């Protein structure tokens, strides 16, 4: 592995400071926060401004904000993002941790479509496939995604609809579904117990994009022979971490 270049590291440290607070900083603030010499900070700020990574704020003498070049780099990064590819990578990492089946899914009307999947290595495991479509209200990913919709949009998608049952445990009444979604919205984690498959339970967490919008959900599915309340709590934490990791890959900076 090559040696890190101190000057480049310091320049990047400065740029990353602008991700916090109100996005503006002065040279003395940068000096204080990074504990760097004033001359070094002045030279780095001058260089970054000359290359349009920073710009001085006209009506605030001595203060800087991110410049157009930083925006251009971020935009190019966003253009190259592939939710399915990023989801597959994160799903693989989560599956390696828990050795259970992991899915990433998106919402289409009142259904979910699985866009990424990594199997458990256990002999007894969930049988599914990327590209499969299921009723959202019967799955943990689907309920997580429905719970994240604005109230008016959720009402339009659910009210008056016939909810198909996949198992005897499936929710079939819109009022019951709305109540369940309210609880999920409060917890930030969704679960379903044998609602889409009589032998499987799942937990799911929301995946957010750079604007903080929920664009997908990540779930962990477990056969009932390996399911317990303790296991559910453990997997809920892993699902939340995996979803947060995927959110970061999509440009999300944290916070819900």
ABEGO torsion letter per residue (X at the ends): XBBBBAAAAAAAAAAAAAABEAGBBBAAAAAAAAGBBAAAAAAAAAAAAAAGABBBBAABBGBBBBBAAAAAAAAAAAAABBAAAAAAAAAAAAAAAAGBBBBBBBBBEABBBBABBBBBABABBBBBBBGBBBBAAABAAAAAAAAABBAAAAAAAABGBBBBBABAABBABAAAAAAAAAAAAAAGBBBBBGAABAABBBBBBBBBBAAGBBABBBBBBBBAAABBAAAAAAAAAAAAAAAAAAAAAAGBAEEX
